[in-house]
Amino acid sequence: MSNRIYNFSAGPAVLPEEVLKEAQEHLYSFPGAGMSVMEMSHRSKAYDKIIKTAEKDIRTLLDIGDDYSVLFLQGGATFQFSMVPLNLMPPKNKADYIVTGSWSKKAVTEAKRVGAVNIAATSQETNFSRIPKQDELKLDPGASYVHFTSNNTIFGTQFKSEPEVGDVPLVCDASSDILHKKIDINKYGLVYAGSQKNMGPAGATLVIVKKSLLERSSDELHTYLNYKVHAEADSLYNTPPSFAIYIIGLVAKWLINKGGLDAMYALNLEKANLLYNYMDESDGYYTGTAAKEDRSLMNVTLRLPSEELEQKFISESAAKGFSGLKGHRSVGGLRASIYNAFPKKGVEDLVEFMKDFKSNN
């Protein structure tokens, strides 16, 4: 296909067209290198500049100070479900987890292999349609850390602000909303995010960790599982996911050129409001599955009056160039993922399609 369609996939997801075109232009021969980034030695001067520039721009976007390490690792966020407790849970061997969806449940499963897990709060009783309130949290002041998932791709909910956890380090899986707005990184002990939803292609994982927490990483850990090892090697202990990191760097530069994360957040609010406002005005034809106050700006989940209509919607929308609108297999329905790179025009066109579909059905 020569023309691009609207990609509403939850991940791997849409990337900025400007980034794709720059990568395409330099795919065969990176300027000054005479080879593709995919062919470069990760020890070369050319690649050293690429990875250091990517780190610098991530630090700029999130105002990350020198008291934090920025790591580019492999294995996706799923690998971090294990690395986080292996590194941070000792010596107390207990941690608090806030469970708001499938991914946080999976994180709990891995943490339990390391130590005791206290479920500080969960919204499972409402099929994860909401985010637990602050006064619902049953926190252990002696926990090694508190873990939460900032955005839930499957159920369409999102924390609007960080849970307050006192002096206990806060750990966040931010895979599906990383860089969608400015956060105060100093509130966190560790933030991790798989790149393939809102930051780049699949293959790389960003980990931002407070350096003081690296002292918890035991020398008894398997070498690759040790955050301290990766921090001391500047993410180059082994061959990194070099091309994925290169694209993350281009995305970071694109965000800076767009005005930074405050400008991106304003655009994300605008896009999400276009879709949610029409849903709310549709007289119950399009029904959101998430509590209004907890709706995600990244993943809009909804139902139609019947599963037959949902299947028809998916089929007809695909024929019109709208891809990836089928809800996650575990919950059904529809889902529109409108990450940073998704164009506002695509949301406007989807709303027009939804109006026509409702009129015709």
Steps between C-alpha positions, in 0.01 A plus 500: 500500500635839404266700725505486879186405688397607849670262745305475827700198619586480870855390422718472308341830420508808281826694464543863387513523121792742522696241697421222254606716206829599663576139587412399145729767354793380709418129505746407228784726614499704821662843447876479546498127569465337158275230645159454657447547873394133497854408388697719739713373784344614825856588608556738206525877534202545267273283713634642825374838385158354409437334836638789703286751308192283556571492874566875511170580327302263726659676798404838352137401441449369854747727684693198626785598731842346546371304800318266259636247254332468160529149359405344166439129554340207321221258588209744504307613805421134569866440583483789746225317689788279619793742502324750727440260792832318452687829534283710730310264728796383714582505784143542632359269230158660501331756278164668437322465164199697377313275258302676226512259208658202326854634495513587869361153576786349301748719686362365829549141381872558442550701820357215706788281379736734687315594817171594665257715304237716667214596265465858617186548289327343201211586271447144382154489659380747233691327219770767526268775383645754745811609687498448880480823699780611730298420813454140380873428508611270781870572496772336705747768621763226521464393137806505274304689235148568367428392142224634274417501128432853384284415198303188419484423129241221529247669729554863398576650842781731607636652819462878478762548771740281690379314810637652819722242670700692758869419523470163324652502147237519227541268200297551183434295189442788256516293182188637335512867600870582541574849364132587452540780754752644743536313828705589805764229474620582851186336639615165364760247600477323166300537179505241224334486160504271200565718197244361255191690611587869535873535449640291214505154344494175692830371636614758754393579855569829676587480869547816708630411845615708796868431546467453875274198433774331298666409828223248552612303194682200643826373351343156533253578223558357154706764326250603234223530760695759702407866452833610643688312230302672224538841662877463535522392134280788373252249350781336303574194714398293198382590149196723557190517276689757298253586225207526744703741715582703189127537426426590864758775462327631187163494680648691794641761263160520325330565836748776585442662160123479560538714812570234760268298720274786610412566136453129436273466804279784374468325164427165666220659705356654186504170309349297782227758570392492135430129527362485854272800447340341196459169682323677786271679255401182313202419726658181625581360156874520572559421866837546669610214724714706739380730778492852358741643756752224424482491120828449320630760256688227317254209469130571451291188571132477405207273422213511250145378567586147380798282411358465147517877456853502639612243243335699223666819626842335500451363150367819346754723675786281374369537145513878549864494615457486879719218634529348848161597646414155630508482880741272683401134466445471878230770515363544148337822386694775326819685584657805338861555603590863433860530617722807458568431132138442405378801297209716611359472148471124552285551809281749316454255211416217741232711666346573158501128420336427837225753423434343161502148644249596770276665242508193275461246778 
